[in-house]
Amino acid sequence: MSQENQQFENTNSVDNVAILKRPQENSFTEILRFALIALLIVLPVRWFIAQPFIVSGASMENTFHNNEYLIVDQLSYRFEEPARGDVIIFHYPIDHSKYFIKRVIGLPGETVLINGQTVTIINEENPEGITLTEPYANIGDKDNDVTTTLKEDQYFVLGDNRDHSSDSRVWGVVSREEIVGRAFLRLYPPTRASILPGASNFNN
């Protein structure tokens, strides 16, 4: 093989290596760019709009079961107030590092009376009081006698599984600033997947 041919082959070899490297470098750049874009989208969503939670415990049975996977809507309550019947996630008032899931029963400015298994709400629309009908609740057998008047930024919450729930009957009310959001999606298990799981509307 002549020296001229050897030089030609060596040149081709170098060129081939260069050609092979370019797509790899471009691929890495694209992956890095995609990862940065994903972070710019996902992190604000995670912090300000929605985030995942896993249910732990039996306090909301049979509405929610242990280990169910939820997506929590953190955005809606920036534009509207929690309503009676909403299932909310909030910082445990005694320890803000923990999160609880309960149902809103009493709204700011109302008085909540619990007599045995009966829950009565007194407000401007119902000065004589209205007794709640709670088809979602496992009322249980324990007697409860609680009277709480809420301030303008306070909510009274209860677990649906009343005999197995630590809630406002035990440790008091939840402040507006402690509320993280409402249960928006139940993703797991797939057989129980739903939008606004557990939500219950009340007229008052």
C-alpha positions, -999 to +999 in steps of 0.1 A: +000+000+000+014+033-010+021+061+015-004+083-003-031+056+002-022+052+039-026+089+044-060+088+027-072+059+049-059+075+081-077+108+072-109+089+066-105+071+099-101+104+118-131+119+100-152+088+108-144+091+145-153+128+144-186+120+127-195+095+153-188+118+182-210+147+170-243+129+174-233+117+209-225+153+220-257+166+205-277+138+222-262+147+256-270+183+250-306+175+241-310+153+272-296+180+294-319+207+278-349+184+281-341+178+318-338+215+325-371+222+308-388+194+327-375+208+360-387+243+351-422+228+345-424+202+372-409+221+402-434+250+400-462+225+395-450+205+425-446+236+448-476+257+438-502+237+419-503+200+428-484+174+447-488+137+455-497+123+489-502+087+502-530+081+526-519+066+559-542+051+585-580+044+588-594+078+599-611+084+565-625+050+558-645+040+539-639+071+517-601+067+516-581+036+525-546+031+537-519+035+509-542+052+484-523+076+461-537+111+458-529+142+438-536+173+459-549+205+442-530+234+458-542+260+433-580+263+438-578+276+473-557+306+461-589+318+444-617+304+466-623+293+501-627+257+513-663+246+514-682+223+537-678+188+526-644+193+509-617+167+517-586+187+526-549+181+533-533+203+559-504+207+583-512+191+616-517+221+639-496+206+667-467+195+644-465+213+610-441+186+597-470+162+595-499+162+571-535+152+578-564+144+556-599+152+569-633+166+559-644+202+564-674+204+586-674+238+602-667+271+584-653+304+597-677+322+620-699+292+626-706+272+658-703+235+656-722+214+681-716+176+684-739+157+706-733+120+705-732+112+668-752+142+657-734+173+642-753+206+642-741+238+625-752+273+637-746+302+613-763+333+600-784+313+576-794+288+602-795+306+636-815+278+651-790+253+638-791+227+610-782+190+616-759+176+590-768+145+570-735+126+565-739+096+541-701+094+537-694+090+574-689+059+595-704+075+626-695+048+651-706+043+687-685+068+707-704+096+724-690+131+717-700+164+733-682+193+716-691+229+711-667+251+691-672+286+678-649+293+649-630+325+642-629+341+608-599+321+596-607+287+613-622+254+601-635+225+620-626+191+605-636+155+611-625+122+599-651+101+581-643+071+603-653+089+635-643+063+661-608+060+646-600+096+638-580+122+657-595+155+645-609+188+657-627+171+685-593+162+700-568+188+690-589+218+679-594+238+647-574+242+615-563+277+605-566+289+569-529+291+565-524+255+575-545+242+546-524+228+518-551+219+493-580+195+485-579+160+473-582+163+435-573+129+420-572+094+434-548+075+411-542+043+430-556+018+432-568+020+396-601+004+405-609+034+427-594+062+405-616+093+406-617+131+404-625+150+436-627+118+455-649+120+486-663+154+479-698+160+493-719+191+487-740+207+514-767+233+509-756+253+540 
